[in-house]
Amino acid sequence: MRALAEFILRGRLQAAVVALIGNWIPLLTPAAVALVTLRAGANNGLLILLWGLLPALLLLGISQIAPAMALMVMGGTALTFMAALLLRRGSGWPTCLMALVALASLFSLLLAVALPESVQAVQGWFEQAWSEMRGPEGDVPAIGITFAVGVVACSMAFPSALGLILGRWWQSLVVNPGGFGAEFRALKLHPAQAAVCMAAAMYCLFQNLDYTLWFWLFALPLLFQGVAVVHGLAAIRGWGTQWLVLFYGALFLLGLVAHLLVLFAFLDTWLNFRERAKPRA
């Protein structure tokens, strides 16, 4: 990974090539944009962003679903660039994650207003996929436009956050080895930020199916704080890598674990689990 980060930072041509071909490798393009923005500033980051958006621009107009996918990819990469600018200028991780949620919500709503056919294409795709999974005789729940807009918002916010984290880690490998781990493990929302996220997420949790993905969008900062708390406790208590592997396996396979992690992070805002933990003798 360090070799790839050094290659990206070697010059604009190398970074542009990685951003261009990175559209076929998950998170590579947003991570490259984040790395260049964090290390070389807004102008260089914007140039690499434009190269990274080129393949998505070519997808526009190919088919009914391709424009929606292209717009989500473009929006997510642009969000990574904006969040990297905030992080470069001294804003903490909580502010960056909150900004990602707000901007993803805004972009998805603007897309639904300006290009409703793109969001309707996402809605139709999910209705068709759900119908095929349930079969001809199964009950197919109605997929509303609110659900489709939530898909767009989450499809921009989560890759943006992961790309920013990957880019920041690459920067740490080159400039400050080991620094990213300590920085990420210290991630903690302000109580007001945590309260806003939890209130919005809980409202969506008790609504109908259309609000399912909106719950995860508003819970995104708490979810990442929960991951940071687990890593922090693992470092303090000396837990081995195998425990983190089990944690991530449960997180991705069991939805209940993710819900509990959001609640765990919300409680950590006031109870400070990492400060209370004692190193293992």
GUVEXLUM-832176 format. One record per atom (N, C-alpha, C): residue in one letter; x, y, z. Coordinates in steps of 0.2 Angstrom, whole numbers, plus 5000, padded with zeros to 4 digits. Layout:
BEGIN
AXYZ ...
***
This chain:
BEGIN
M500449945000 M500050005000 M500450065000 R501050065004 R501450125004 R501750134997 A501950084993 A502250094987 A501750124982 L501050104983 L500550134979 L500450214980 A500450224987 A500350294989 A500950334987 E501550314987 E502150344985 E502150354977 F501850304973 F501750314966 F501250374964 I500750374968 I500250424967 I500550494968 L500950504973 L501250564975 L501850584971 R502050544967 R502650554963 R502550614958 G501950624955 G501750674951 G501050674948 R500850724945 R500150724943 R499950674938 L500450654933 L500250604928 L500150534932 Q500550514937 Q500450454940 Q499750454944 A499650514947 A499050514951 A498450514946 A498450544941 A497950544936 A497750474933 V498350434932 V498250374929 V497850324934 V498050334941 V497750294946 V497050314947 A496950374947 A496250394947 A495750374942 L496050374936 L495750354930 L495550284930 I496050234931 I495950164931 I495550144937 G495650184942 G495350164949 G494550154949 N494250184944 N493550174943 N493350094943 W493750054941 W493649984941 W493849944947 I494149984952 I494349954958 I494049984964 P493649954968 P493249994973 P493750034977 L493450094978 L493850144983 L494450174980 L494750154975 L495450174973 L495350244971 T494850264967 T494850334964 T494750384970 P494250374974 P494150424980 P494750424984 A495050364985 A495650364990 A496250404987 A496350404980 A496850434977 A496650514977 V496050534976 V495850604976 V495950634983 A495750594988 A495850614995 A496650624997 L497050574994 L497750574996 L498050634993 V497950654986 V498250704983 V497950774986 T497350774988 T497050834991 T497350854998 L497450795002 L497750805008 L498450825008 R498850795003 R499550805003 R499750874999 A499350884993 A499650934988 A499150994988 G498550994991 G498151044991 G497551044986 A497151094986 A496551094983 A496551094975 N497051134972 N497151134965 N497351064962 N497851034965 N498050974963 N497550914964 G497150924970 G496650874971 G496050884966 L495850944964 L495350954959 L495550924953 L496150934951 L496350904944 L496350834944 I496550794949 I496450724950 I495750704950 L495350744953 L494650734954 L494350734947 L494450774942 L494250784936 L494450724932 W495050694932 W495250634929 W494850574931 G494750574938 G494350514941 G493650514939 L493350574937 L492650574935 L492550564928 L493050564924 L493050554916 L492650484914 P492850434917 P492450374915 P491750374917 A491550404923 A490850414924 A490450454920 L490850504917 L490550554912 L490350514906 L490750464904 L490650434898 L490050384899 L489950364905 L489350324906 L488650354905 L488650424905 L488050454905 L487750444898 G487150424898 G486750414891 G486850344888 I487150304892 I487250234889 I486650194889 S486350194895 S485750154896 S485350194902 Q484750164904 Q484350194908 Q484650194915 I484950144917 I485250144924 I485950174924 A486350174919 A486950194919 A487050264921 P486650314919 P486650384921 P486650394929 A486150354932 A486050354939 A486650334943 M486950274940 M487550254943 M488150294942 A488250324936 A488750374935 A488650434939 L488050464940 L487950524945 L488150504952 M487950444954 M488150424961 M488950424962 V489250394957 V489950384957 V490350454957 M490050494953 M490350564953 M490250604959 G489550594962 G489450634968 G489850614974 G489950544974 G490350514980 G491050534979 T491350534973 T492050564973 T492150634974 A491650674972 A491650744974 A491650754981 L491150714985 L491150724992 L491750704995 T492150654993 T492750644996 T493250704995 F493250734989 F493750794988 F493550844993 M492850864994 M492650914999 M492850895006 A492750835008 A492950815015 A493650815016 A494050795011 A494850795012 A495050875012 L494750915009 L494850985010 L494751005017 L494150985020 L494051005027 L494550975032 L494750915031 L495250875035 L495950915034 R496150935028 R496750965027 R496751035031 R496251065031 R496151135034 R496051135042 G496151075045 G496151065052 G495451045055 S494951035051 S494351005054 S494450935056 G494150915062 G494250855064 G493750805060 W493850735062 W493450685059 W492750695060 P492550705066 P491850715067 P491450765062 T491850825062 T491550875057 T491550845050 C492050815048 C492050785041 C491550735040 L491450695045 L490850645044 L490250675044 M490150725048 M489450755048 M489350795041 A489850825039 A489850865032 A489650815027 L489950755027 L489850705022 L489050685022 V488750675028 V488050655028 V487650715026 A487850775028 A487450835026 A487450845018 L488050835015 L488150845008 L487850795004 A487850735006 A487550675003 A486850685003 S486550705008 S485850715009 S485650765004 L485950825004 L485850884999 L485950864992 F486450824990 F486550804983 F486050764981 S485850714985 S485350664983 S484650694982 L484450744986 L483850784985 L483850824979 L484450854978 L484450894972 L484450854966 L484750794966 L484650754960 L483950724959 A483550714964 A482950694964 A482450754961 V482650814962 V482250864959 V482450884952 A483150884951 A483450904944 A483350854939 L483450794941 L483450734936 L483050674939 P482450684940 P481950634943 P482050564940 E482150564933 E482150504929 E482750454932 S483250484934 S483850444937 S483650414943 V483350454947 V483150414954 V482550364953 Q482150384948 Q481650334946 Q481950274943 A482450274940 A482750214937 A483050174943 V483350204948 V483550164954 V482950134957 Q482450164958 Q481850144961 Q481550074957 G481550084950 G481350024946 G481849974946 W482449984947 W482949924947 W482849884954 F482749924959 F482649884966 F481949854966 E481449874963 E480849844962 E480849784958 Q481249784953 Q481349724949 Q481749674952 A482349694956 A482749644959 A482349614965 W481949654969 W481549624974 W481049574972 S480749594966 S480249544963 S480549484961 E481149484958 E481549424956 E481749374962 M481849414967 M482049374973 M481449334977 R480949374977 R480349344980 R479949294976 G480049294969 G479749254965 G479049284962 P478749244958 P478049274955 P477549274960 E477549224965 E476949224970 E477149254977 G477749284977 G477949314984 G477649384984 D477549414990 D477349484991 D477949524990 V477849574986 V478349624984 V478249694987 P478549714992 P478449774995 P478549834990 A478149884991 A478149944987 A478849984988 I479149994983 I479850034984 I479650104982 G479650154987 G479450224986 G480050264983 I479950324981 I480450364979 I480950384985 T480650384991 T481050404997 T481650354998 F481450284997 F481950234997 F482550244992 A482350264986 A482750274980 A483250324981 V482950384984 V483450444986 V483950424991 G483650384996 G484150355001 G484650314999 V484550274994 V485050234990 V485550274987 V485350324984 V485850374981 V486250404986 A485950434992 A486350464997 A486850415000 C486650355002 C487150305005 C487650285000 S487450284993 S487950264988 S488550314987 M488350374990 M488850424989 M489250434996 A488850435001 A489150445008 A489650395010 F489450325010 F489850275013 F490550265009 P490550265002 P491150254998 P491550324999 S491250375000 S491650445002 S492050435008 A491650415013 A492050405020 A492550355020 L492450295017 L492950245016 L493550265012 G493450305006 G493950335002 G494350385006 L494050425010 L494450475014 L494850435019 I494550385022 I494950355027 I495550315024 L495450285018 L496050255015 L496550305013 G496350365010 G496750415008 G497150445014 R496850455019 R497250475025 R497750425028 W497550355027 W498050305029 W498650305025 W498550315018 W499050315014 W499550375015 Q499250435017 Q499650495019 Q500050475025 S499750445030 S500150425036 S500650375034 L500550335030 L501150285028 L501750325025 V501650375021 V502150405018 V502450465023 V502050495026 V502250555030 V502350535037 N501950505040 N501950485048 N501750415049 P502150365048 P501950295049 P501750285056 G501150255057 G500850245063 G500350295066 G500350355063 G500050415065 G499250405064 F499050375058 F498350365057 F497950325062 G498350275064 G497950225069 G497750265076 A498250305078 A498050345084 A497550395083 E497550425077 E497150485075 E496450455074 F496350395071 F495650365070 F495450335077 R495850305081 R495550275087 R495350335092 A495550395091 A495350455095 A494650485092 L494350455087 L493750485084 L493250485089 K492950545090 K492350545095 K491950605093 L491250595092 L490850655091 L490750695097 H490550765096 H490350805101 H489650785103 P489450785110 P488850765112 P488250795108 A488250855106 A487750885101 A487750845095 Q488250835092 Q488350795085 Q488050725086 A488250695091 A487950625092 A487250625094 A486950675097 A486250685098 A485850695092 V486150735088 V485750755081 V485750685077 C486350655076 C486350595072 C485850535075 M485850525082 M485450475085 M484750495084 A484550555085 A483850575084 A483550565077 A483950585072 A483750575065 A483750505063 A484250465066 A484250395064 A483650355067 M483550375074 M482950345077 M482250355074 Y482250415071 Y481650435068 Y481550395062 C482050385058 C482050345052 C481950265054 L482150245059 L482150175061 L481450155062 F481050195065 F480350185066 F479850205061 Q480050215055 Q479650235049 Q479650165045 N479350175039 N479250115035 N479850095031 L479850045027 L480450025023 L480750085019 D480450135017 D480750185013 D481250225017 Y481250215023 Y481750255027 Y482350215030 T482350155027 T482850105030 T483650135029 L483750155023 L484450175021 L484550245024 W484050285025 W484150345028 W484350335035 F484150285039 F484350275045 F485150265045 W485450225040 W486150215040 W486550275038 L486150315034 L486550375032 L486650425038 F486150435042 F486150475048 F486550445054 A486650375054 A487050345059 A487750335057 L487950355051 L488650345048 L489150375053 P489050435055 P489650455060 P489650415066 L489150395069 L489150355075 L489350285073 L489250255068 L489450195066 L490250195065 F490550245062 F491250245062 F491550265069 Q491250305073 Q491450305080 Q491450245084 G490950205083 G490950135086 G491550095084 V491750095077 V492250055075 V492950085078 A492950155079 A493550185082 A493650165089 V493050155093 V493050135100 V493250065100 V493050015096 V493249945096 V494049945095 H494249985090 H495049985089 H495350015095 G495150065098 G495450095104 G495450045109 L494950015111 L494949965116 L495349905115 A495449885108 A495849825106 A496549845108 A496749915106 A497449935107 A497649945115 I497149965119 I497249975126 I497249905129 R496849865128 R496849795131 R497249745128 G497549765122 G498049715119 G497749655116 W497149665113 W496749615110 W497149595103 G497149535101 G497549515095 G497149535089 T497449525083 T497149545077 T496549495075 Q496549435078 Q495949395077 Q495349415080 W495349455085 W494749485088 W494449535083 L494849575080 L494649625076 L494349595069 V494649535067 V494349505061 V493649475063 L493549445069 L492949425071 L492449475071 F492649535074 F492249595074 F491949615068 Y492449625063 Y492249645056 Y491749595053 G491949525054 G491549475051 G490749485054 A490749495060 A490049495063 A489749565061 L490149615060 L489849685058 L489549675051 F489849645046 F489649635039 F489049585038 L489049535043 L488649475042 L487949485046 L488049515052 L487449525056 L487249595057 G486649605055 G486449675055 G486349705062 L486149655067 L486049675074 L486749705077 V487249675075 V487949705077 V488049775075 A487849795069 A487949865067 A487449905071 H486849885072 H486349925076 H486649935083 L486949885086 L487149885093 L487849935093 L488149925088 L488749975087 L488650045087 V488050065084 V487850135084 V487650155091 L487250115094 L487050125101 L487750135106 F488150085105 F488750085109 F489150155108 A489250175101 A489550235100 A489250295103 F488550295103 F488150345106 F488250355114 L488350295117 L488450295124 L489150315126 D489650295121 D490350315122 D490450395122 T489950425119 T490050505119 T490050535126 W489650495130 W489550525137 W489950485142 L490050415141 L490350375146 L491050365145 N491350375139 N492050375137 N492350305139 F492150255135 F492450195136 F493150185136 R493450225131 R494150215130 R494550245136 E494350295139 E494650325144 E494550285151 R494050245151 R493950205157 R494350145157 A494450115150 A494750055150 A495550055152 K495750005155 K496349995158 K496749945154 P497449955153 P497849915150 P497849845153 R497949795149 R497949725152 R498649715155 A498649685161 A499349675164 A499749625161 
***
